[in-house]
Amino acid sequence: MTKNLLIVNFLAFVATWVLELRGIDLTSLLGLHFFMAKDFHLYQFVTYMFLHGGFTHIFFNMFALWMFGAVIERVWGPKKFLFYYISCGIGAGIVQEIAQYANYMAEGLAAYDNVNLGGTIMATADYLNLWTTIGASGAVYAILLAFGMIFPNERLFIIPFPFPIKAKWLIVGYIAIELFSALSGPGDGVAHTAHLGGMLFGFIMIRYWKKHPGNGNGFGRSRGQEFFDNMKRHFDERQQRSSNRRRWADEPEEPTYEEPKKPKRANQEEIDAILDKIRKSGYDSLTKEEKKKLFDQSQQN
């Protein structure tokens, strides 16, 4: 499922670029508009998360999806993973709409028919139509949260830090950065409230699944831990086999000795007959074969 999501996102990115050359704006059609804008449609809560504004935008989102999504999918399975991904993406869109409405009320736009944008006069309806959100960041941040909650003590190397960071502290850091950026006000072109919204919906869903494991949506910690344990066990076994092969190649093979097989014990009746013959006729009366049997018998004793 992670692979399919990557493919769909990249296809949508290519389609956006190709269709733009032909005068078709997919961002306007499928991006999530402010719900009070004229171009808003409900389906945009789903379609917006498959569009991206540039190569850097899609690269970092898809890299995080590939890196963490593949692990979470192994823990939960493809169906539950897809449900979580889409639901958190929708949740991120809802929170973004709430934040935009708060901004709409704070600026008092309801009282104006036009807005002044640095000397350019634009109708308020057209201005609101520009409030469009695109990107999978809300769903991806929810995937990061899931990884941090399921594997809180897993150590990750994050550029540019030269030391490993536990997943739980990484998630706390992301939340703090996004919260600070959201409270600093709009202007950087990044939907920080959507990121927080995706994480919020993800947190609620994971907590619910953890408290209600009997509904078929178990939290999956044991499966996830088993996944990592199996990876570690397979790695250790390969290392051990490789070490053994090197040791066997370096050490001379010790000689093996087999205990000499003991001759079969002669039949006791034959021995008794040979002894009777010696008493009657002497030792020289024995045949070569009888002497050998007697000798072998004496060696075994």
C-alpha positions, 0 to 999 in steps of 0.5 A: 500500500505504501508503494501504491501511495507513492506511485499515485502521488508521483503520477498526480505530480506529473499530471499537474505539471503536464496539464498546466502546460495545456492550461488545466489547473489541477490545484484549482480543481482538486486542491482543498479550497476554503469552505466558504469559497465558490470553488470548494467541493467536499471531494477536495478533502481527499484529492488535495493530499495527492497534490504538491506544489513543487519537487522539494515538497513532494520529495520530502513528503514521499521520503518520509512516507516511504521511510516510516509508512512501510514500517507502520504498514507492516505493523497494521496491515495495508487496509488499516494503514490506508484507512489511517492515512486517508482519515488523518489526511481528511482530519488535517484538512478539517483542522485547516478549514477551522484555522482558515475560518478563524482567520476569516473572522479575525480579519473581519472579511465578512464585512467587506466586498473587496480586499486591498492586496498591496495596492491591488483591489480584489473581490473578497470572494475571489480572495477567499478562493485563493485559500487553497491547501495541497499536499500529503503533509498532514497524513505524513505527519500522522504517520510520523506520530504513529511511528513515535507512539509504537516505537518510542525508543527507536533511535533515528539519525536525523540530518544534521544531528550527528547523534541518534534521537529517540523517536518520541523526542523527535515527534515532540520536537516536530509538534513544538516546531509546528505549533510555534510556526502556526502561532507565529501567523501565516505568511510562509506558505506552509499549512502548519495547522494541517500538520498539527491536525493530522497528528491530532487525528492520528493521536485520537485514532491510535488511543482509541484503537489501543483502548478497544483492541477487540474491534479488529483494530488492535494497536499492533505494538506486539506485531511491530515489536515482533517485526523489529525483533525478527529483523534483528534476529535474522541479522544476528544469524547472518552475522553468526554464520558469516563469523563461523565461515571465517573461523572455519576457513582460518582454523585447521581442521582437527583430525578425527580418530575412529575407534578400531572396530573390535573383531566379532567375538567368536562363538563360545561353543567354538572356543570350548571345542578348541580348548578340548582339542588342546587338552586331548591332542595338544596345541600343535594339533590346532589348525591355523584358523583355530589358533587365530580364533583362540588368539583373537579371543584372548585379545578381547579378554 
